[in-house]
């Protein structure tokens, strides 16, 4: 396929679909199988990268020379059609503990129940998390408001959070507010509410399924004059929906409070959950004195609408493995990894999507970014339409190996090296790009500050820029 025969966007998306379609389908673990699973928790990962063909066919891709995570925690293969595959599955790291399971159902549960079956489920996730013997929380269908989601509860122990099969589970930081019509203003409604972060209307979604954000105005009078607007004075919030309807449950006033928050040496597994709103929809941080290390494993999850910084915000975890996850419409970055309390994160992303992150006026918000000497492996990921570099690995000593990934169409809006698909800078930084696609931004690759980007089978427009650094084949 020649890129000049198609639009740049169509070329990138077509190639991305082919790459992602190559992944081996993985079955969801059934609750009944897990509830009676083997005792014990995930304590260590056994890393292997066998030099042999997988069941799905293809030749093994070796870890690049110089990449510090060797052996890698997963095996990668190049199939005969050139796409990348792996038989690695994050659900292998599910936390089972002693196997004690509790159930949560927004529509049919009650926090007065015992939570031990779906028929006697709790109504609040926070209630299940506070049980002293909880190991697994199974969550039924529903858009859970703050009161019935985490309710600012820091997850107190190692646990798995799993959506029941086939169910859509949304855990948010919004409240169901009591609205009253504001006299003298057209279709404008007021509610008492402090700590307002961002406000979205789920009645109107784009082609990605993202809610429409209400425009922040400077006064209630401006809200009344402009459909699709919001204003907050710190005590009250005023809204006018885009269609001038009275506010309903589809209007999500996300608060600037904690959503999913993990502190210290715990193992957390989440599957099939949409984390929406909050300062960060999902945050995990080690503590300085913990005897063990924080471990995070997530599969088929979404992290959206952060009001403060990043969607998936990882600080110093020993392991952070994610598969088929999406981070979008966040205030800053989608997937973000940082050193914290003396610990440097190691992360894997397989089949992830980091898109449409950042807000207008910013220039350095990323789909996925690692910092401070972190080590990251990205496989079959898509990173696009972020207001800044789509993928950025920065600060001294950071390593990333990117295989079968697609990065395109930075939306930074200025002709600088922030309008780039793959950015790498920092003393001793190294980025490996293997079978990746880069298209649609001002620069495909940019490296500086004695960093290096190493390429193999990279397809791009060839807009590569170095600033006293290295871009070379390997």
C-alpha positions as CSV (number, residue, x, y, z in Angstrom):
1,X,0.0,0.0,0.0
2,X,1.4,3.4,-0.9
3,X,0.5,6.3,1.4
4,X,0.1,8.8,-1.4
5,X,-2.8,6.8,-2.8
6,X,-4.9,7.5,0.3
7,X,-5.4,10.4,2.7
8,X,-2.9,10.4,5.5
9,X,-5.5,9.8,8.1
10,X,-7.1,6.9,6.2
11,X,-3.7,5.3,5.6
12,X,-2.9,5.4,9.3
13,X,-6.2,4.1,10.4
14,X,-6.3,1.3,7.9
15,X,-2.8,0.2,8.9
16,X,-3.8,0.4,12.6
17,X,-6.9,-1.7,12.2
18,X,-4.8,-4.4,10.5
19,X,-2.2,-4.4,13.3
20,X,-4.7,-4.5,16.1
21,X,-6.8,-7.2,14.4
22,X,-3.8,-9.4,14.5
23,X,-3.9,-9.8,18.3
24,X,-5.1,-13.1,19.6
25,X,-8.6,-12.9,21.1
26,X,-8.6,-13.5,24.8
27,X,-11.6,-14.9,26.7
28,X,-12.9,-13.1,29.8
29,X,-12.5,-14.9,33.1
30,X,-15.9,-15.9,34.4
31,X,-16.8,-14.8,38.0
32,X,-17.8,-18.3,39.0
33,X,-14.4,-19.6,38.0
34,X,-12.5,-16.9,39.9
35,X,-14.5,-16.9,43.1
36,X,-13.3,-20.4,43.9
37,X,-9.9,-19.9,42.4
38,X,-6.6,-20.8,43.9
39,X,-5.6,-19.1,47.2
40,X,-2.8,-16.6,47.3
41,X,-2.0,-13.3,45.5
42,X,0.2,-12.2,42.7
43,X,3.5,-11.7,44.3
44,X,6.0,-11.9,41.4
45,X,5.9,-12.1,37.7
46,X,7.7,-14.8,35.8
47,X,9.2,-13.2,32.7
48,X,9.9,-15.2,29.6
49,X,10.4,-14.4,25.9
50,X,10.8,-17.8,24.2
51,X,12.4,-17.9,20.8
52,X,9.8,-20.0,19.2
53,X,6.7,-19.7,17.1
54,X,3.4,-19.1,19.0
55,X,0.2,-21.0,18.4
56,X,-1.0,-18.0,16.3
57,X,2.0,-18.4,13.9
58,X,4.9,-16.1,13.2
59,X,8.5,-15.5,14.1
60,X,9.7,-14.3,17.5
61,X,10.8,-10.7,17.8
62,X,13.9,-10.4,20.0
63,X,14.3,-7.7,22.6
64,X,16.5,-5.0,21.1
65,X,20.1,-4.9,22.2
66,X,20.5,-2.2,24.9
67,X,16.9,-2.3,26.1
68,X,17.1,-2.8,29.8
69,X,14.0,-4.9,30.2
70,X,15.5,-8.2,29.0
71,X,14.0,-10.7,29.2
72,X,10.8,-8.8,28.6
73,X,7.6,-9.7,30.4
74,X,5.9,-10.9,27.2
75,X,6.7,-12.6,23.9
76,X,6.1,-10.8,20.6
77,X,5.8,-12.3,17.2
78,X,5.7,-11.0,13.6
79,X,3.1,-12.9,11.7
80,X,3.6,-13.8,8.0
81,X,1.4,-10.9,6.9
82,X,3.7,-8.5,8.8
83,X,1.4,-7.7,11.7
84,X,2.4,-8.1,15.4
85,X,0.9,-10.7,17.7
86,X,1.2,-11.8,21.3
87,X,-0.4,-14.6,23.3
88,X,0.2,-12.6,26.5
89,X,-2.9,-11.9,28.6
90,X,-3.1,-9.4,31.5
91,X,-5.9,-11.5,33.2
92,X,-3.1,-13.9,34.2
93,X,-2.3,-11.4,36.9
94,X,-5.8,-11.2,38.3
95,X,-5.7,-10.8,42.1
96,X,-7.6,-13.6,43.9
97,X,-6.3,-13.6,47.4
98,X,-8.3,-16.1,49.4
99,X,-11.0,-15.9,46.8
100,X,-13.6,-14.0,48.9
101,X,-16.0,-12.2,46.4
102,X,-18.6,-9.5,46.9
103,X,-21.1,-8.2,44.4
104,X,-22.4,-4.7,43.7
105,X,-25.5,-3.8,41.8
106,X,-26.6,-0.2,41.4
107,X,-30.1,-1.0,40.3
108,X,-30.9,-4.0,42.6
109,X,-28.5,-3.8,45.5
110,X,-28.5,-2.3,49.0
111,X,-25.7,-1.5,51.3
112,X,-27.7,-3.2,54.0
113,X,-27.3,-6.6,52.2
114,X,-24.5,-9.0,52.8
115,X,-23.0,-8.6,49.2
116,X,-22.2,-12.3,48.9
117,X,-24.3,-13.0,45.8
118,X,-25.7,-11.0,43.0
119,X,-29.2,-11.4,44.5
120,X,-27.9,-9.9,47.8
121,X,-25.5,-7.4,46.3
122,X,-24.3,-4.1,47.8
123,X,-25.3,-0.9,46.0
124,X,-21.9,0.8,46.4
125,X,-18.5,-0.1,45.3
126,X,-17.0,1.7,48.3
127,X,-19.1,-0.5,50.6
128,X,-17.6,-3.7,49.1
129,X,-14.0,-2.3,49.2
130,X,-14.4,-1.6,53.0
131,X,-15.2,-5.3,53.8
132,X,-12.2,-6.6,55.7
133,X,-12.0,-9.8,53.8
134,X,-12.7,-8.7,50.2
135,X,-10.5,-10.0,47.5
136,X,-12.8,-9.6,44.4
137,X,-15.6,-7.2,43.6
138,X,-17.9,-8.1,40.8
139,X,-19.9,-5.1,39.5
140,X,-23.2,-5.2,37.7
141,X,-24.5,-2.9,35.0
142,X,-24.8,0.8,35.7
143,X,-23.5,4.3,35.6
144,X,-22.4,4.7,39.2
145,X,-22.4,8.2,40.6
146,X,-19.8,9.3,43.2
147,X,-22.0,8.2,46.1
148,X,-22.1,4.6,44.8
149,X,-18.7,4.4,43.2
150,X,-15.5,5.1,45.2
151,X,-16.9,8.1,47.1
152,X,-13.4,9.4,47.6
153,X,-12.4,6.1,49.3
154,X,-8.7,5.2,48.7
155,X,-8.7,1.5,47.9
156,X,-7.6,0.0,51.2
157,X,-6.2,-3.4,50.2
158,X,-5.3,-5.6,47.3
159,X,-8.3,-6.4,45.2
160,X,-9.8,-7.2,41.8
161,X,-12.6,-5.0,40.4
162,X,-14.4,-6.8,37.6
163,X,-17.4,-5.9,35.5
164,X,-19.8,-8.8,35.2
165,X,-19.7,-10.4,31.7
166,X,-21.5,-8.4,29.1
167,X,-22.3,-5.5,31.5
168,X,-21.4,-1.8,31.0
169,X,-20.0,-0.4,34.2
170,X,-19.2,3.3,34.6
171,X,-17.6,4.5,37.9
172,X,-17.8,8.3,38.0
173,X,-17.3,11.3,40.3
174,X,-20.6,13.0,39.4
175,X,-23.5,13.5,41.7
176,X,-27.2,13.4,40.9
177,X,-27.9,17.1,41.8
178,X,-31.2,18.8,42.7
179,X,-31.7,21.4,39.9
180,X,-34.0,24.4,40.0
181,X,-34.8,26.8,37.1
182,X,-33.0,30.1,37.4
183,X,-35.5,32.9,37.2
184,X,-34.9,35.4,34.4
185,X,-32.5,33.2,32.4
186,X,-33.4,31.1,29.4
187,X,-33.4,27.3,30.0
188,X,-30.8,27.8,32.8
189,X,-30.7,25.6,35.9
190,X,-28.9,26.0,39.2
191,X,-27.7,23.4,41.8
192,X,-25.7,23.7,45.0
193,X,-22.4,22.0,44.3
194,X,-18.8,22.9,45.2
195,X,-15.6,21.3,43.8
196,X,-16.9,21.2,40.2
197,X,-14.3,19.9,37.8
198,X,-15.6,19.5,34.3
199,X,-19.2,19.0,33.0
200,X,-20.2,16.7,30.2
201,X,-23.5,15.8,28.5
202,X,-23.8,12.1,27.7
203,X,-26.9,12.9,25.6
204,X,-24.6,14.0,22.9
205,X,-21.7,11.9,21.8
206,X,-19.2,12.0,19.0
207,X,-18.2,9.2,16.7
208,X,-15.7,8.0,19.3
209,X,-18.5,7.7,21.9
210,X,-17.2,10.7,23.9
211,X,-19.6,12.9,25.8
212,X,-19.9,16.6,24.8
213,X,-18.2,19.0,27.2
214,X,-20.1,22.1,28.2
215,X,-18.3,25.4,27.6
216,X,-17.2,27.2,30.7
217,X,-18.6,30.7,30.9
218,X,-17.8,33.7,33.2
219,X,-21.3,34.1,34.7
220,X,-24.7,32.6,35.0
221,X,-26.0,35.3,32.6
222,X,-23.6,34.1,30.0
223,X,-24.8,30.5,30.5
224,X,-28.4,31.7,29.9
225,X,-27.3,33.3,26.6
226,X,-25.4,30.3,25.3
227,X,-26.8,26.7,25.0
228,X,-24.3,24.0,26.1
229,X,-22.7,26.1,28.8
230,X,-21.7,25.9,32.5
231,X,-20.6,28.3,35.2
232,X,-19.6,27.6,38.8
233,X,-18.9,30.2,41.6
234,X,-17.6,27.5,44.0
235,X,-20.9,27.2,45.8
236,X,-23.4,26.8,43.0
237,X,-23.2,25.5,39.4
238,X,-25.4,26.8,36.6
239,X,-26.0,24.9,33.3
240,X,-27.8,25.2,30.1
241,X,-27.8,22.1,28.0
242,X,-27.2,22.2,24.3
243,X,-30.8,21.3,23.6
244,X,-32.1,23.5,26.4
245,X,-33.7,20.5,28.2
246,X,-33.8,20.4,32.0
247,X,-30.7,18.6,33.4
248,X,-31.2,14.8,33.8
249,X,-29.0,11.8,34.7
250,X,-27.1,12.2,31.4
251,X,-25.6,15.5,32.5
252,X,-22.4,14.6,34.3
253,X,-21.1,17.2,36.7
254,X,-17.7,15.6,37.4
255,X,-16.2,16.7,40.7
256,X,-12.5,17.5,41.1
257,X,-12.1,14.7,43.7
258,X,-10.5,11.3,43.8
259,X,-11.9,8.6,41.6
260,X,-10.1,5.3,41.7
261,X,-7.1,5.9,44.0
262,X,-4.5,3.3,45.1
263,X,-1.7,4.1,47.7
264,X,1.1,1.9,48.8
265,X,2.1,-1.7,48.3
266,X,-1.1,-3.2,46.9
267,X,-2.0,-5.3,43.9
268,X,-4.9,-4.0,41.9
269,X,-6.6,-5.7,39.0
270,X,-9.5,-4.1,37.0
271,X,-11.4,-5.4,34.0
272,X,-14.2,-4.1,31.9
273,X,-14.7,-0.8,33.8
274,X,-15.0,2.8,32.6
275,X,-13.4,5.2,35.0
276,X,-14.8,8.7,34.4
277,X,-14.1,12.1,35.9
278,X,-12.2,13.1,39.0
279,X,-8.8,14.8,39.3
280,X,-7.5,11.5,37.8
281,X,-10.0,8.8,36.7
282,X,-7.3,6.2,37.9
283,X,-4.3,6.9,40.1
284,X,-1.8,4.5,41.7
285,X,1.2,5.6,43.8
286,X,3.7,3.7,45.9
287,X,4.5,4.9,49.3
288,X,8.1,5.7,50.5
289,X,8.1,3.1,53.3
290,X,6.1,0.2,51.8
291,X,7.6,-3.2,52.3
292,X,6.5,-4.4,48.9
293,X,5.7,-2.5,45.7
294,X,2.5,-1.3,44.0
295,X,1.3,-3.4,41.1
296,X,-1.5,-2.5,38.7
297,X,-3.1,-4.7,36.1
298,X,-6.0,-3.4,33.9
299,X,-7.8,-4.9,31.0
300,X,-10.6,-3.6,28.7
301,X,-10.9,-0.4,30.8
302,X,-11.4,3.3,29.9
303,X,-10.0,6.3,31.6
304,X,-11.7,9.6,30.6
305,X,-12.6,13.2,31.5
306,X,-9.9,14.0,34.1
307,X,-10.3,17.5,35.5
308,X,-6.8,18.0,36.9
309,X,-4.1,16.0,35.1
310,X,-3.9,12.5,33.6
311,X,-6.4,9.8,32.8
312,X,-4.2,6.8,33.9
313,X,-1.8,8.3,36.3
314,X,1.0,5.9,37.5
315,X,3.5,6.9,40.1
316,X,6.4,4.5,40.9
317,X,4.7,1.2,40.5
318,X,6.8,-1.9,40.3
319,X,4.6,-3.3,37.5
320,X,1.8,-1.6,35.5
321,X,0.4,-3.8,32.8
322,X,-2.6,-2.7,30.6
323,X,-4.3,-4.4,27.7
324,X,-7.0,-3.1,25.3
325,X,-7.5,0.1,27.4
326,X,-8.3,3.6,26.3
327,X,-7.4,7.0,27.8
328,X,-9.2,10.0,26.2
329,X,-10.5,13.5,26.8
330,X,-8.4,14.0,29.8
331,X,-7.1,17.4,31.0
332,X,-3.5,16.4,30.5
333,X,-2.1,13.1,29.4
334,X,-3.8,9.8,28.6
335,X,-1.3,7.2,30.0
336,X,1.4,8.7,32.2
337,X,4.2,7.1,34.2
338,X,6.4,8.9,36.7
339,X,9.1,8.1,39.3
340,X,7.8,8.5,42.8
341,X,9.1,8.1,46.3
342,X,12.3,6.5,45.1
343,X,10.7,4.0,42.8
344,X,10.7,4.0,39.0
345,X,7.7,2.4,37.1
346,X,7.9,-0.4,34.6
347,X,4.9,-0.6,32.3
348,X,3.4,-2.6,29.4
349,X,0.7,-1.4,27.1
350,X,-0.9,-3.9,24.7
351,X,-3.5,-2.7,22.2
352,X,-4.1,0.5,24.1
353,X,-5.5,3.8,22.6
354,X,-4.4,7.2,23.9
355,X,-6.3,9.9,22.0
356,X,-7.8,13.4,22.2
357,X,-6.0,14.3,25.5
358,X,-5.3,17.9,26.5
359,X,-7.3,21.1,26.3
360,X,-7.0,24.0,23.9
361,X,-4.2,26.4,24.7
362,X,-1.9,23.6,25.9
363,X,1.0,22.3,23.8
364,X,2.5,19.3,25.6
365,X,-0.3,16.8,26.4
366,X,0.3,13.2,25.3
367,X,-1.5,10.0,24.5
368,X,1.2,8.0,26.3
369,X,4.3,9.3,28.1
370,X,6.9,8.0,30.5
371,X,9.3,10.0,32.6
372,X,12.2,9.9,35.1
373,X,14.0,6.7,33.9
374,X,10.8,4.6,33.5
375,X,10.8,1.5,31.3
376,X,7.8,1.0,29.0
377,X,6.8,-1.5,26.3
378,X,4.0,-0.5,23.9
379,X,2.5,-3.1,21.5
380,X,-0.1,-2.5,18.8
381,X,-1.1,0.8,20.3
382,X,-2.8,3.8,18.7
383,X,-1.9,7.3,19.8
384,X,-3.6,10.2,18.0
385,X,-5.2,13.7,18.1
386,X,-3.5,14.7,21.3
387,X,-2.7,18.4,22.0
388,X,1.1,17.8,22.0
389,X,3.4,14.9,21.1
390,X,1.3,11.8,20.7
391,X,4.0,9.6,22.4
392,X,6.6,11.3,24.5
393,X,9.3,9.7,26.6
394,X,11.3,12.3,28.5
395,X,13.8,13.0,31.3
396,X,17.0,11.2,32.0
397,X,17.4,7.4,31.5
398,X,13.9,6.6,30.1
399,X,13.6,3.5,27.9
400,X,10.7,2.5,25.6
401,X,10.3,-0.3,23.1
402,X,7.4,0.3,20.7
403,X,6.2,-2.5,18.5
404,X,3.4,-2.4,15.9
405,X,2.2,1.0,17.1
406,X,0.5,3.8,15.1
407,X,0.9,7.5,16.0
408,X,-0.6,10.3,14.0
409,X,-2.2,13.7,13.8
410,X,-1.0,15.8,16.8
411,X,-3.5,18.6,17.4
412,X,-1.1,21.0,19.1
413,X,-1.8,23.6,16.5
414,X,1.6,25.2,16.4
415,X,4.6,24.6,14.1
416,X,7.0,23.4,16.8
417,X,8.6,20.1,17.8
418,X,5.6,19.6,20.0
419,X,3.6,18.8,16.9
420,X,5.2,15.4,16.6
421,X,4.2,11.7,16.8
422,X,7.2,10.2,18.5
423,X,9.2,12.4,20.9
424,X,12.2,11.4,22.9
425,X,14.5,13.6,24.9
426,X,16.7,13.4,28.0
427,X,20.3,12.3,28.8
428,X,20.6,8.6,28.2
429,X,17.1,8.2,26.9
430,X,16.5,5.5,24.3
431,X,13.4,4.8,22.2
432,X,13.1,1.8,19.9
433,X,10.4,1.8,17.1
434,X,9.8,-1.5,15.5
435,X,7.2,-1.9,12.7
436,X,5.5,1.4,13.7
437,X,3.6,3.9,11.6
438,X,4.0,7.6,12.0
439,X,2.0,10.1,9.8
440,X,0.1,13.3,9.8
441,X,2.0,15.5,12.2
442,X,4.6,18.2,11.5
443,X,7.3,15.8,12.6
444,X,7.2,12.1,12.7
445,X,10.2,11.6,15.0
446,X,12.0,14.1,17.2
447,X,14.9,13.6,19.5
448,X,17.2,15.9,21.5
449,X,19.4,16.2,24.6
450,X,21.7,13.3,23.8
451,X,18.7,10.9,23.5
452,X,18.4,8.3,20.7
453,X,15.6,6.8,18.6
454,X,16.3,3.5,16.9
455,X,14.1,2.4,14.0
456,X,13.3,-0.8,12.2
457,X,10.6,-1.1,9.5
458,X,9.1,2.4,10.4
459,X,6.7,3.7,7.9
460,X,6.4,7.5,7.9
461,X,6.6,10.7,5.8
462,X,10.2,10.9,6.7
463,X,9.9,14.2,8.7
464,X,12.5,13.3,11.3
465,X,14.3,15.9,13.4
466,X,17.3,15.6,15.6
467,X,18.7,18.3,17.9
468,X,22.2,17.1,18.9
469,X,20.9,13.6,19.3
470,X,20.5,10.3,17.3
471,X,18.0,8.7,15.0
472,X,19.4,5.6,13.4
473,X,18.3,2.1,12.1
474,X,18.9,-1.0,14.2
